[in-house]
């Protein structure tokens, strides 16, 4: 392999001798200077540097314009800010990080005083929707992890606003893996108005000299006979419930393989069909509706109607089957300890009268399996993957003198289990830590951003040798390079496969070990991911089949001769006080009064003058239709009630269950009262118990009964 040239890329707005000269990066930037581009590069080839070089070029074209960098997570946003400070020759005060924790009035001021704004997309979307600023003077928007551009994700809204408001827009989408097929890639290109696709592989001639080989080892694991026996008994329970679906023709009989997706598809189809047929605001054409169904012929909703099935029962049976199949996967691909833990959770749910769980725990299969796994001969039974992980670590130390490894696992509980297991085995030799996301659940505390950063710094400095990570380490984060990674299980996603594998082989040859349990879900997951990756590469290697934007008209961005002093405006200084008064005013008026006043105010000269300062009022909601405006104001009123009662009221489980019924089964936030009573009965909330807890939910402002309908007003904490 050739040595990397000891030459640097220097120029206007770049700090001297900070960026190594790589020809393929320069060529990519040159192809992106005048066209909205989607750049697809494997992890480790410098997507961040390509963004920095394009920023410097755009600053030369428009020194007075702004540049926005968007990333899906706060840690990744922080990394982009650090990169800009490291490589760009700008005053650090001109590089600003936006978060939702920064007050809106301060964001307005910072936006107008900054050259580069780095943010999660939701913050920018909210500010634009409320008219705090627009994108007319933005010369470049970078969408990092561009494969997120789908559905209702904020990237879609921002790209459309940018194209519609800027006369000379330039978009750069960055990703290592845009999607599995033509349709997915086409969707990204449409949503980001892409005119140009750049795709590089490790094998490309101009890339080869800068990368190192990654050897992939597929380790086939045989499941012990005792675990196979348990799995067979457990699956027999699933087959008993499956008969109900086959009998009612909700699922094809004799399929070679049933997965959780089959039952998730039934539940999703039911919800989608009910919403569509009742016309509760879904903006779907008939073709789009059919396209979004999991089962097309026949539709699930038609079967339910024909068989006169109770919809709540269908949902409940789906939930039971999904739980059983999930537990089976834990037993076969993770460890019996996770299986036991899941059985405990089912027992807890059953104790709370959740029918889908009671249906399982009251079975003979469940009783038998619990008695078996609590017997002495199963006490020390573990999955053979655990032994294989230990052997790989020992081999890495002995053969490669490597003491820096990442182990990827799907489940937080498995990360904790592996951490404790390996700590016991390698206590004197290695330092081991887990690395999980920020989200905290009742029994599962997440890692806040600062702790994540501290752990990564320790791993980078060698204070931690083995990092056991969940999906949080797959994309975006500046994970230090390692020489070996271990997949505790395959992932059925080409995006996650590429992101995980790309954590090694950056500075020297790397090794990737994938543990696959034979005759389990591991096998199809591995095959699916490889097939999707191949399909993605095929499309990107022949981008002519993707329809790119070709009719964008551009003209130079014009700047106002007079610069408004937003920072010193009395309106901005009094923003918070005005907002609080406005909320108080709205919370005490009827919705009809508010709509009338907003309609009048939005036509006044005062409103237009204030809008020129980038300040928004609730009247800005008039850009939506009246139904959405009513929903927003209702939420505002509910927020006031909630704040008033937050520290005073304790909600027991039955009240929460009633609220959840409306949330789950309600159409557009409402549900027929008799249907509501029947669903509550399924949860064993009946007679006096139902009356007491339903009245409490209404009294506290969570639910409301009007005529024969029950309405959802607000959620509990």
C-alpha positions in Angstrom: 0.0 0.0 0.0 1.4 3.4 -0.9 2.1 6.0 1.8 -0.3 8.9 2.0 1.3 12.0 0.5 2.6 14.4 3.1 0.8 17.3 1.4 -2.0 19.5 2.8 -4.9 21.3 1.3 -4.7 25.0 2.0 -6.7 27.9 0.9 -9.1 30.7 1.9 -11.1 29.9 5.1 -9.0 26.8 5.8 -6.5 26.6 8.7 -3.0 26.0 7.4 -1.7 22.4 7.2 -4.7 20.8 8.9 -6.2 18.8 6.0 -4.3 16.1 4.2 -4.5 16.2 0.4 -6.5 13.3 -0.9 -7.3 13.6 -4.6 -10.6 11.7 -4.4 -11.9 14.2 -1.8 -10.9 17.2 -4.0 -12.6 15.6 -7.0 -15.8 15.0 -5.0 -15.9 18.6 -3.8 -15.4 19.9 -7.4 -18.4 17.8 -8.5 -20.6 19.2 -5.7 -19.8 23.0 -6.1 -22.8 23.8 -8.3 -25.2 20.9 -7.8 -27.2 19.5 -5.0 -25.3 16.3 -4.3 -25.7 13.0 -2.4 -22.2 11.8 -1.5 -22.1 8.1 -0.5 -18.8 7.1 1.1 -17.9 4.1 3.3 -17.1 5.0 6.9 -13.5 6.2 7.3 -13.2 8.0 3.9 -13.7 11.5 5.2 -17.3 12.7 4.7 -16.7 15.4 7.3 -13.6 16.7 5.4 -15.7 16.9 2.2 -18.2 19.0 4.0 -15.5 21.3 5.4 -14.0 21.8 1.9 -17.4 22.6 0.4 -18.0 25.1 3.2 -14.8 26.9 2.5 -15.6 27.1 -1.2 -19.1 28.4 -0.5 -17.7 31.1 1.9 -15.6 32.3 -1.0 -18.7 32.7 -3.2 -20.9 34.3 -0.5 -19.0 35.8 2.4 -22.1 37.4 3.9 -24.3 34.3 3.6 -24.9 31.6 6.3 -24.2 27.9 6.2 -26.3 25.3 8.1 -25.0 21.9 9.1 -27.7 19.4 10.2 -27.1 16.2 12.1 -29.6 13.8 13.8 -28.1 13.7 17.3 -26.7 16.2 19.7 -23.3 14.3 20.1 -22.9 14.4 16.3 -23.8 18.1 16.3 -21.1 18.7 18.8 -18.6 16.8 16.7 -19.4 19.0 13.7 -18.8 22.1 15.7 -15.4 20.7 16.9 -14.5 19.9 13.3 -15.4 23.4 12.0 -13.3 25.0 14.8 -10.4 22.7 14.0 -10.3 23.1 10.2 -11.9 26.4 9.4 -10.1 29.8 9.7 -13.1 31.7 11.2 -13.8 33.5 14.4 -15.1 30.8 16.8 -18.0 33.1 17.7 -19.2 32.8 14.1 -19.6 29.0 14.5 -22.8 28.4 16.6 -24.4 25.3 17.9 -28.2 25.4 18.2 -30.1 23.2 20.7 -33.6 23.3 22.0 -32.2 24.4 25.4 -31.2 27.8 23.9 -34.1 30.2 24.3 -35.8 31.2 21.0 -35.0 34.9 21.5 -31.3 34.0 21.8 -31.4 31.7 18.8 -32.8 34.6 16.7 -29.9 36.8 17.7 -27.3 34.0 17.2 -28.7 33.2 13.8 -28.1 36.7 12.5 -24.6 37.0 14.0 -23.3 33.6 12.9 -21.8 32.4 9.7 -22.2 28.7 10.4 -25.1 27.2 12.4 -24.9 23.6 13.4 -28.1 22.0 14.7 -30.4 19.0 15.0 -33.1 19.4 12.3 -36.0 19.7 14.7 -34.8 23.0 16.2 -34.3 24.6 12.8 -37.7 23.3 11.6 -39.5 24.7 14.7 -37.8 28.1 14.2 -38.7 28.3 10.5 -42.3 27.2 11.2 -42.7 30.0 13.8 -41.1 32.6 11.4 -38.1 33.4 13.6 -35.9 33.4 10.5 -35.9 32.0 7.0 -33.3 30.3 4.7 -33.1 32.9 2.0 -29.6 34.0 2.9 -28.2 30.4 3.4 -25.6 29.5 0.8 -25.2 25.8 1.8 -27.2 23.2 3.8 -25.4 20.0 4.8 -27.6 17.0 5.7 -25.4 14.6 7.6 -26.6 11.0 7.8 -28.8 11.7 4.8 -30.4 8.3 4.9 -32.7 9.7 7.7 -34.5 11.7 5.0 -37.8 9.8 4.9 -41.3 9.9 6.3 -42.0 13.0 8.4 -38.4 13.5 9.4 -37.5 17.2 9.7 -34.9 17.0 6.9 -37.8 16.9 4.4 -39.4 20.1 5.6 -36.1 22.0 5.8 -35.0 21.0 2.3 -38.3 22.1 0.8 -38.2 25.4 2.6 -34.6 26.0 1.5 -35.3 25.3 -2.2 -38.4 27.5 -2.1 -36.8 30.5 -0.3 -33.2 30.6 -1.5 -32.4 31.8 -5.0 -29.1 30.0 -5.2 -29.5 26.9 -3.0 -26.8 24.2 -2.6 -27.4 21.0 -0.7 -24.9 18.3 0.3 -26.3 15.0 1.6 -23.7 12.8 3.4 -24.2 9.1 4.2 -22.4 5.8 4.2 -25.5 3.9 3.2 -28.5 5.6 1.6 -30.8 2.5 1.4 -31.3 -1.0 0.2 -32.9 -0.4 -3.2 -33.8 1.9 -6.0 -37.0 3.1 -4.3 -35.3 4.1 -1.1 -32.5 5.9 -2.9 -34.9 7.7 -5.2 -36.9 8.8 -2.2 -33.8 10.5 -0.7 -32.9 12.1 -4.0 -36.5 13.5 -4.3 -36.7 14.8 -0.8 -33.3 16.5 -1.0 -33.7 17.8 -4.6 -30.5 15.9 -5.6 -28.9 16.7 -9.0 -25.8 14.7 -8.6 -24.8 11.4 -6.9 -21.2 10.6 -5.9 -20.5 7.0 -4.9 -17.1 5.6 -3.8 -16.2 2.1 -2.6 -13.1 0.9 -0.9 -12.1 -1.0 -4.1 -12.1 2.2 -6.2 -8.7 3.0 -7.7 -8.4 6.5 -6.3 -9.5 5.3 -2.8 -7.4 2.1 -2.4 -4.2 3.8 -1.4 -5.9 5.5 1.6 -7.6 2.5 3.1 -6.8 -0.9 4.7 -8.2 -4.3 4.3 -11.0 -5.6 6.5 -11.2 -9.3 6.9 -14.7 -10.6 7.8 -15.1 -13.9 9.6 -18.5 -15.6 9.9 -18.5 -17.7 13.0 -21.3 -20.4 12.9 -22.5 -21.3 16.4 -24.4 -24.6 17.1 -27.2 -24.2 19.7 -26.9 -26.8 22.6 -29.6 -29.5 22.8 -31.1 -28.2 26.0 -31.7 -24.7 24.5 -33.1 -26.4 21.4 -35.6 -28.3 23.5 -36.7 -25.2 25.4 -37.1 -23.4 22.1 -39.2 -26.2 20.7 -41.6 -26.2 23.7 -41.9 -22.4 23.5 -42.5 -22.4 19.8 -45.3 -25.0 20.3 -47.1 -22.4 22.4 -46.7 -19.9 19.5 -48.2 -22.6 17.1 -51.3 -22.8 19.4 -51.9 -19.1 19.0 -51.1 -19.2 15.3 -54.0 -21.5 14.8 -56.4 -18.7 15.7 -54.9 -16.5 12.9 -55.0 -19.4 10.4 -58.6 -20.3 11.4 -59.7 -16.7 10.8 -57.6 -16.5 7.6 -55.6 -13.6 8.9 -52.3 -15.2 8.0 -51.4 -17.8 5.3 -51.1 -21.4 6.6 -47.9 -23.5 6.2 -45.5 -20.6 5.7 -41.9 -21.8 6.0 -41.1 -19.1 8.5 -43.2 -16.8 10.7 -41.7 -13.6 12.0 -42.7 -10.7 14.3 -43.1 -8.6 11.1 -46.1 -10.8 10.1 -48.0 -9.8 13.2 -46.8 -6.3 13.4 -48.0 -6.0 9.8 -51.5 -7.2 10.8 -51.8 -4.6 13.6 -50.4 -1.8 11.5 -52.7 -2.7 8.6 -55.7 -2.6 10.9 -54.7 0.8 12.3 -54.0 2.3 8.9 -57.2 0.9 7.3 -59.4 2.2 10.2 -57.8 5.7 9.9 -58.1 5.7 6.1 -61.7 4.6 5.9 -62.9 7.0 8.6 -61.0 9.9 6.9 -59.5 11.2 10.0 -56.8 13.4 8.4 -54.5 10.9 6.7 -53.2 12.6 3.6 -53.0 9.4 1.5 -54.4 8.8 -1.9 -56.0 5.4 -2.6 -52.9 4.2 -4.3 -50.6 5.3 -1.5 -52.9 3.7 1.1 -52.7 0.3 -0.7 -48.9 0.7 -1.2 -48.5 1.2 2.6 -50.3 -2.0 3.5 -48.3 -5.0 4.6 -51.0 -7.5 3.4 -52.6 -6.5 0.0 -54.6 -9.4 -1.1 -56.8 -9.8 0.8 -56.7 -6.7 3.1 -56.7 -7.5 6.8 -59.6 -5.0 7.3 -61.7 -7.0 4.8 -61.1 -10.2 6.6 -62.0 -8.7 10.0 -65.2 -7.4 8.6 -66.1 -10.6 6.9 -65.4 -12.7 10.0 -66.9 -10.1 12.3 -63.8 -10.2 14.5 -63.3 -8.0 17.5 -60.5 -5.6 16.6 -59.2 -5.4 20.2 -58.9 -9.2 20.2 -56.9 -9.2 17.0 -54.5 -6.6 18.5 -54.2 -8.6 21.6 -53.4 -11.9 19.9 -50.9 -10.1 17.7 -49.2 -8.8 20.8 -49.1 -12.3 22.3 -47.4 -13.8 19.2 -44.9 -10.9 18.9 -43.9 -11.5 22.6 -43.5 -15.2 22.1 -41.4 -14.8 19.0 -39.3 -12.1 20.6 -38.6 -14.4 23.6 -37.7 -17.2 21.2 -35.1 -15.0 19.6 -33.6 -14.1 23.0 -33.3 -17.7 23.9 -31.7 -18.8 20.6 -29.4 -15.8 19.8 -28.7 -14.0 23.1 -28.6 -16.0 26.3 -31.0 -17.8 28.6 -30.6 -15.0 31.2 -32.3 -12.5 28.8 -35.0 -15.1 28.2 -35.6 -15.5 31.9 -35.8 -11.7 32.3 -38.4 -11.4 29.6 -40.5 -14.1 31.2 -40.4 -12.0 34.4 -41.7 -9.0 32.5 -44.5 -11.1 31.0 -45.5 -12.2 34.5 -45.5 -8.6 35.7 -47.7 -7.5 32.8 -50.0 -10.4 33.5 -50.3 -9.3 37.2 -51.5 -5.9 35.8 -54.3 -7.7 33.9 -52.8 -7.2 30.5 -54.6 -9.9 28.5 -51.9 -10.5 25.9 -49.5 -11.4 28.6 -52.0 -13.4 30.7 -52.8 -15.5 27.7 -49.1 -16.6 27.7 -48.5 -16.9 31.4 -51.6 -19.0 32.1 -50.5 -21.6 29.6 -49.1 -25.0 30.5 -46.1 -24.3 28.3 -45.2 -21.2 30.4 -45.6 -23.0 33.7 -43.4 -26.0 32.4 -40.6 -23.8 31.1 -40.4 -21.7 34.2 -40.1 -24.8 36.3 -37.4 -26.2 34.0 -35.2 -23.1 33.8 -35.3 -22.8 37.6 -34.0 -26.3 38.0 -30.4 -26.9 39.1 -29.2 -28.4 35.8 -30.1 -25.1 34.0 -28.4 -22.8 36.5 -25.1 -22.7 34.6 -26.4 -23.0 31.1 -25.3 -20.2 28.8 -25.2 -19.5 25.1 -22.1 -20.7 23.3 -21.7 -17.2 21.8 -20.3 -16.1 25.2 -17.5 -18.6 25.0 -16.8 -17.7 21.4 -16.5 -14.0 22.3 -13.9 -14.9 25.0 -11.9 -17.0 22.5 -11.9 -14.2 19.9 -10.6 -11.7 22.5 -7.8 -14.0 23.6 -6.9 -14.6 20.0 -6.8 -10.9 19.3 -4.4 -10.4 22.3 -2.2 -13.3 21.4 -2.0 -13.1 17.6 -2.3 -9.3 17.0 -1.4 -7.8 20.4 -4.7 -6.0 20.2 -6.4 -4.6 23.3 -8.9 -2.3 21.7 -12.1 -4.0 20.6 -15.8 -3.0 20.1 -18.5 -5.6 20.6 -21.8 -4.7 19.1 -25.0 -6.1 20.6 -28.7 -5.5 19.9 -29.9 -5.3 23.5 -28.9 -3.1 26.5 -29.4 -6.0 28.8 -27.0 -8.1 26.8 -24.5 -5.3 26.9 -24.6 -5.2 30.7 -24.5 -9.1 30.9 -21.5 -9.2 28.6 -19.7 -6.5 30.5 -20.1 -8.4 33.8 -19.2 -11.7 32.2 -16.0 -10.4 30.6 -15.0 -8.4 33.6 -15.0 -11.6 35.6 -12.9 -13.4 33.1 -10.4 -10.6 32.1 -10.4 -8.7 35.4 -6.6 -8.3 35.7 -5.9 -7.9 32.0 -8.6 -5.7 30.4 -10.8 -2.7 31.2 -14.3 -3.2 29.9 -17.2 -0.8 29.7 -20.6 -0.7 28.0 -21.8 2.2 25.7 -25.5 2.9 25.4 -27.9 5.7 24.3 -29.4 8.5 26.3 -33.0 7.3 26.5 -33.9 6.3 30.0 -36.6 3.8 30.8 -38.1 2.9 34.2 -35.7 0.0 34.8 -33.0 1.0 32.4 -31.0 4.2 32.9 -29.5 5.6 29.7 -26.1 7.3 29.4 -26.3 11.1 29.2 -24.3 12.8 26.5 -21.5 13.9 28.8 -21.0 10.3 30.1 -20.9 9.1 26.5 -18.2 11.6 25.7 -16.2 10.6 28.8 -16.4 6.9 27.9 -15.2 7.5 24.3 -12.3 9.7 25.5 -11.2 6.9 27.9 -11.5 4.4 25.1 -9.5 6.6 22.8 -6.8 7.0 25.4 -6.5 3.3 26.2 -8.1 3.6 29.6 -10.9 1.3 28.3 -9.9 -1.7 26.2 -13.3 -3.3 25.2 -16.4 -1.3 24.5 -19.7 -3.2 24.4 -22.0 -1.0 22.4 -25.6 -0.9 21.2 -26.8 0.8 18.1 -25.8 4.3 19.5 -22.2 3.6 18.3 -23.2 2.6 14.8 -23.4 5.9 13.1 -22.1 9.5 13.4 -20.3 9.4 16.7 -16.5 9.9 16.6 -15.8 6.4 17.8 -12.0 5.8 17.9 -10.6 3.4 15.4 -10.2 -0.2 16.4 -8.5 -3.2 14.8 -11.3 -5.6 15.6 -15.1 -5.5 16.0 -17.4 -8.3 17.0 -21.1 -8.6 16.0 -22.7 -10.6 18.8 -25.6 -11.1 16.3 -26.1 -10.1 12.7 -28.3 -7.2 11.9 -30.9 -7.3 9.1 -30.0 -3.8 7.8 -27.4 -2.9 5.2 -27.1 0.5 6.8 -26.2 -0.9 10.2 -23.9 -3.6 8.7 -21.9 -0.9 6.9 -21.8 1.5 9.8 -20.7 -1.2 12.3 -18.1 -2.7 10.0 -16.7 0.8 9.2 -15.5 1.2 12.8 -12.4 -0.8 11.9 -9.7 -0.8 9.2 -9.2 3.0 9.2 -5.5 3.2 10.0 -4.4 -0.5 9.8 -5.9 -3.8 8.6 -9.0 -4.7 10.6 -11.0 -7.8 11.4 -14.8 -8.2 11.7 -16.2 -11.2 13.5 -19.9 -12.0 13.0 -21.5 -14.6 15.3 -24.3 -16.5 13.7 -26.4 -19.2 15.5 -27.4 -21.9 13.1 -31.1 -22.6 12.4 -32.1 -19.3 14.1 -33.2 -15.8 13.1 -29.4 -15.0 12.8 -29.2 -16.8 9.5 -31.9 -14.8 7.6 -30.8 -11.6 9.2 -27.2 -12.1 7.9 -28.4 -13.0 4.4 -30.8 -10.1 4.2 -28.2 -7.5 5.2 -25.7 -8.8 2.6 -28.4 -8.9 -0.1 -29.5 -5.3 0.7 -25.9 -4.1 0.6 -25.4 -5.7 -2.8 -28.6 -4.2 -4.1 -27.6 -0.7 -2.8 -24.2 -0.9 -4.4 -25.7 -2.1 -7.7 -28.0 0.9 -7.8 -25.3 3.4 -6.9 -22.9 2.0 -9.3 -25.4 2.7 -12.1 -27.0 6.0 -11.0 -28.6 6.6 -14.4 -31.6 4.6 -13.2 -32.3 7.2 -10.5 -34.3 10.2 -11.6 -32.3 13.3 -10.5 -33.5 16.9 -10.4 -32.6 18.7 -13.6 -34.8 21.9 -13.6 -33.6 24.0 -10.7 -33.2 27.6 -11.7 -30.5 29.6 -9.8 -29.6 33.3 -9.5 -27.2 35.0 -7.1 -28.4 35.6 -3.5 -29.1 39.2 -2.9 -28.4 40.8 0.5 -30.2 43.7 2.2 -28.1 46.9 2.3 -29.2 47.6 5.8 -28.5 45.1 8.5 -31.2 44.9 11.2 -29.9 45.0 14.8 -31.8 42.0 16.1 -29.7 41.6 19.1 -30.5 45.1 20.5 -34.2 45.1 19.6 -36.5 45.8 22.5 -38.9 43.2 20.9 -36.2 40.5 21.2 -35.3 41.6 24.8 -39.0 41.3 25.8 -39.6 38.1 23.9 -39.9 35.8 26.9 -42.2 38.1 28.9 -44.4 38.7 25.8 -44.6 34.9 25.2 -45.6 34.2 28.8 -48.4 36.8 28.7 -49.6 35.5 25.4 -49.8 31.9 26.7 -51.7 33.2 29.8 -54.1 35.1 27.6 -54.8 32.2 25.2 -55.3 29.7 28.1 -58.2 31.7 29.5 -60.1 32.4 26.2 -62.4 30.1 24.2 -61.0 28.6 21.0 -63.6 30.5 19.0 -62.5 33.8 20.6 -58.8 33.0 19.9 -59.4 32.2 16.2 -61.4 35.4 15.6 -58.7 37.5 17.3 -55.9 35.8 15.5 -57.6 36.2 12.2 -58.0 39.9 12.8 -54.5 40.4 14.1 -52.8 38.6 11.3 -54.1 41.1 8.8 -53.0 44.2 10.8 -50.0 46.5 10.1 -48.7 45.9 13.7 -48.4 42.2 12.9 -46.5 42.8 9.7 -44.1 45.2 11.3 -43.3 42.8 14.2 -42.8 39.9 11.7 -40.0 42.0 10.1 -38.0 41.5 13.3 -38.2 37.8 13.1 -40.6 37.5 16.0 -43.5 35.0 16.0 -46.9 35.1 17.6 -49.5 32.3 18.0 -51.2 34.0 15.1 -48.5 32.4 12.9 -50.4 29.2 13.4 -52.9 30.6 10.9 -50.7 29.3 8.2 -52.2 25.9 9.2 -55.8 25.0 8.7 -58.4 25.5 11.5 -58.4 21.9 12.7 -54.7 22.0 13.3 -55.0 25.4 15.0 -57.6 24.1 17.3 -55.4 21.1 18.2 -52.5 23.4 19.0 -54.6 25.6 21.2 -56.1 22.6 23.0 -52.6 21.3 23.7 -51.7 24.7 25.2 -54.7 24.7 27.5 -53.9 21.1 28.5 -50.4 22.1 29.2 -51.6 24.7 31.7 -53.8 22.2 33.4 -51.0 19.6 33.5 -48.6 22.2 35.0 -51.1 23.0 37.7 -51.7 19.4 38.8 -48.3 18.0 38.0 -46.9 17.8 41.6 -50.2 17.3 43.3 -51.8 14.3 41.6 -50.8 10.7 41.7 -52.2 8.6 38.8 -52.6 4.9 39.5 -52.2 2.3 36.9 -55.9 2.0 36.0 -56.2 5.7 35.1 -53.1 5.4 32.9 -54.5 2.3 31.3 -57.7 4.2 30.4 -55.7 7.0 28.9 -53.6 4.6 26.9 -56.7 2.9 25.5 -57.8 6.2 23.9 -54.3 6.9 22.7 -54.0 3.4 21.1 -57.4 2.7 19.7 -58.8 6.2 19.4 -59.4 7.7 15.9 -58.2 11.3 15.8 -58.1 11.4 19.6 -61.6 10.1 20.2 -63.3 6.7 20.7 -66.9 5.5 20.9 -67.9 5.2 24.6 -69.3 1.7 24.4 -66.2 0.6 22.5 -64.1 2.3 25.2 -65.9 0.4 28.0 -65.4 -2.9 26.2 -61.7 -2.3 25.8 -61.5 -1.3 29.5 -63.3 -4.6 30.3 -60.5 -6.5 28.5 -58.1 -4.9 30.9 -60.4 -5.9 33.9 -61.4 -2.3 34.6 -65.2 -2.8 35.0 -68.2 -1.7 37.1 -67.3 0.6 40.0 -63.6 0.4 39.3 -64.2 1.7 35.8 -66.5 4.6 37.0 -64.0 5.7 39.7 -61.0 5.8 37.4 -62.7 7.2 34.3 -64.2 10.0 36.4 -60.7 10.8 37.8 -59.2 10.9 34.3 -61.9 13.3 33.2 -61.7 15.4 36.4 -57.9 15.9 36.0 -58.3 16.9 32.3 -56.8 13.9 30.6 -60.0 12.6 29.1 -63.4 14.1 28.3 -66.8 12.5 27.5 -69.1 14.3 25.2 -72.3 12.7 23.9 -71.3 9.2 23.1 -67.6 9.8 22.5 -64.5 9.9 24.8 -61.8 12.4 23.8 -58.1 12.3 24.6 -57.0 15.8 25.9 -53.4 15.3 27.1 -50.9 12.7 28.1 -49.5 11.9 31.6 -45.8 12.2 32.4 
